[in-house]
Amino acid sequence: MRLLKSYLESNLQRMMDNNVRMKYIGHTHKLPAEVQEKMRWAEEATAGNTGTTLTLALNYSGRSELVDAFRGLAAEMQQKHLSAEHITEEDIHRHLYTAHMPDPDLLIRTSGEMRLSTCLLWQIAYTEIFFTERLWPDFAASICWKPSPNSSSASAATAASAKTAAKWKKGRTGQVNGLAVRSKANPRHESSPTRLDC
């Protein structure tokens, strides 16, 4: 957690210079008090920025997110005296940590991992997925735009991801713990680009 505090302190001016707004998802209330204080400080300092929204997923699990969403929805249904037949996908979406964000269109999983690591389980239902052996620190967006010459098979995933990346080149960008996410603009969400780091 010292690393997070250090990151926020040393990068706040860069976020201000680049018009980046900070947000967080996950069980952040379970983090140490001094870390939560530093998080609030960075979020409040950047609240007026209107460019990219950088959302850090801290103490986050996609499964926990779904449990929390279903609990919140169940409480709402009970309060409104509604039966389960009235539940819609939009109702579930409203209770997700990412309700303020669009669903991703492209997910890039780096370092040869062939799993999703429980990030954004609901949100990536229709997301195209691109897997690469390249490690996250060495990853560059240009890798998405063309199939890798080192790949033994120009996989359908690579082709689909390159196609999606080109299609959404003007869309929103996000990152998730070795996963990079690119989302198209969605009228029900804020107009600024969104980036997510788990």
C-alpha positions in Angstrom: 0.0 0.0 0.0 3.0 2.3 0.4 3.5 2.0 -3.4 -0.1 3.2 -4.0 0.4 6.2 -1.7 3.7 7.0 -3.4 2.2 6.6 -6.9 -0.6 9.1 -6.0 1.7 11.6 -4.5 4.3 11.5 -7.3 1.7 11.5 -10.2 -0.9 13.9 -9.0 0.7 16.8 -10.9 1.0 14.7 -14.1 -2.7 13.8 -13.8 -3.6 17.5 -13.4 -1.4 18.5 -16.4 -3.1 15.8 -18.5 -6.7 16.6 -17.3 -7.1 13.1 -15.7 -9.8 12.4 -13.1 -9.3 9.7 -10.5 -11.9 7.2 -9.4 -11.8 3.8 -7.5 -13.7 0.6 -7.4 -13.5 -2.4 -5.1 -13.7 -2.8 -1.4 -11.6 0.3 -0.8 -13.2 0.7 2.7 -11.1 -2.2 3.9 -7.8 -0.6 3.0 -5.7 1.1 5.7 -7.1 4.5 6.8 -4.0 6.4 5.6 -4.3 4.9 2.2 -8.0 5.8 2.0 -7.1 9.3 3.0 -4.5 9.6 0.2 -7.0 8.2 -2.3 -9.7 10.7 -1.3 -7.1 13.5 -1.6 -6.2 12.5 -5.2 -9.9 12.0 -6.1 -10.9 15.4 -4.7 -7.9 17.1 -6.3 -8.8 15.7 -9.8 -12.6 15.9 -9.5 -12.8 18.9 -11.8 -10.8 17.4 -14.6 -12.7 16.5 -17.7 -10.3 14.4 -19.8 -9.7 10.7 -19.2 -11.1 9.1 -16.1 -8.6 6.7 -14.5 -10.3 4.1 -12.3 -8.1 2.0 -10.0 -9.6 -1.3 -9.0 -8.2 -1.8 -5.5 -9.1 -4.8 -3.2 -11.3 -5.8 -6.2 -12.7 -9.1 -7.4 -15.3 -9.6 -10.1 -17.0 -12.2 -8.0 -17.3 -9.9 -5.0 -18.6 -7.2 -7.3 -21.4 -9.4 -8.5 -22.3 -10.5 -4.9 -22.4 -6.9 -3.9 -24.5 -6.0 -6.9 -27.0 -8.8 -6.2 -27.2 -7.8 -2.5 -27.8 -4.2 -3.4 -30.4 -5.1 -6.0 -32.2 -7.5 -3.6 -32.4 -4.8 -0.9 -33.8 -2.4 -3.5 -36.4 -4.9 -4.7 -37.4 -5.6 -1.1 -37.7 -1.9 -0.3 -39.8 -1.3 -3.4 -41.9 -4.5 -2.8 -41.0 -5.8 -6.3 -40.7 -9.5 -7.3 -37.7 -11.1 -9.1 -39.6 -11.1 -12.4 -39.1 -7.3 -12.6 -35.3 -7.6 -12.6 -33.5 -6.5 -15.8 -29.9 -6.4 -17.0 -30.0 -2.6 -16.5 -31.0 -3.1 -12.8 -27.9 -5.3 -12.3 -25.7 -2.8 -14.2 -26.8 0.0 -11.9 -25.5 -1.9 -8.9 -22.1 -2.8 -10.3 -19.0 -0.9 -9.2 -18.5 0.2 -12.9 -22.1 1.7 -13.3 -20.4 5.0 -14.2 -18.4 3.4 -17.0 -19.1 1.8 -20.4 -18.6 -1.9 -21.0 -15.3 -2.7 -22.8 -15.1 -3.7 -26.4 -11.6 -5.0 -26.5 -9.7 -6.7 -23.7 -5.9 -7.4 -24.1 -4.4 -10.0 -21.8 -0.6 -9.7 -21.6 2.2 -12.0 -20.3 0.9 -15.2 -21.9 -1.9 -15.6 -19.3 -4.9 -17.3 -20.9 -7.4 -16.4 -18.1 -9.4 -13.4 -17.1 -8.3 -13.3 -13.4 -11.9 -12.4 -12.2 -11.8 -8.8 -13.5 -15.0 -7.4 -15.0 -16.8 -10.7 -15.3 -20.2 -9.2 -16.1 -18.9 -6.3 -18.2 -16.9 -8.4 -20.7 -19.7 -10.6 -21.9 -19.5 -9.2 -25.4 -15.8 -8.1 -25.3 -13.4 -9.3 -27.9 -10.2 -10.8 -26.3 -6.6 -10.6 -27.5 -3.9 -12.6 -25.8 -0.2 -11.8 -26.1 3.0 -13.2 -24.7 4.4 -9.7 -24.3 4.8 -8.4 -20.7 2.7 -5.5 -19.6 5.6 -3.0 -19.1 6.7 -3.7 -22.7 3.2 -3.6 -24.2 2.5 -0.9 -26.8 -0.9 -0.1 -28.4 0.6 -0.7 -31.9 0.7 -4.4 -31.1 -3.1 -4.4 -31.3 -3.2 -2.9 -34.7 -1.4 -5.7 -36.5 -0.9 -9.5 -36.0 2.3 -10.4 -34.3 5.0 -11.9 -36.7 6.2 -14.1 -33.9 2.8 -15.8 -33.5 2.8 -19.3 -34.8 -0.8 -18.9 -35.8 -2.4 -15.7 -36.9 -5.3 -16.5 -34.5 -8.8 -15.5 -35.0 -8.5 -13.6 -31.6 -5.6 -11.6 -33.0 -7.5 -10.8 -36.2 -10.7 -9.9 -34.3 -8.8 -7.8 -31.8 -7.0 -5.9 -34.6 -10.3 -5.4 -36.3 -11.9 -4.1 -33.1 -8.9 -2.0 -32.2 -9.2 -0.3 -35.6 -12.9 0.1 -35.3 -12.7 1.7 -31.9 -9.6 3.7 -32.5 -11.5 6.8 -31.6 -13.1 5.2 -28.6 -12.3 5.1 -24.9 -9.3 3.3 -23.5 -8.9 1.4 -20.2 -6.4 -1.0 -18.6 -6.9 -3.8 -16.2 -4.0 -5.5 -14.4 -2.1 -6.7 -17.5 -5.4 -6.4 -19.3 -6.1 -3.4 -21.5 -9.6 -2.5 -22.4 -10.9 -0.2 -25.2 -14.5 0.9 -24.9 -16.7 2.7 -27.4 -18.5 5.9 -26.5 -21.9 5.2 -24.9 -24.5 8.0 -24.6 -25.6 6.8 -21.1 -22.1 7.4 -19.7 -19.9 10.5 -19.3 -18.3 11.7 -22.5 -14.7 11.6 -21.3 -12.6 8.5 -22.1 -12.3 5.9 -19.3 -9.3 3.8 -18.2 -9.4 1.1 -15.6 -6.4 -0.4 -13.8 -6.9 -3.5 -11.6 
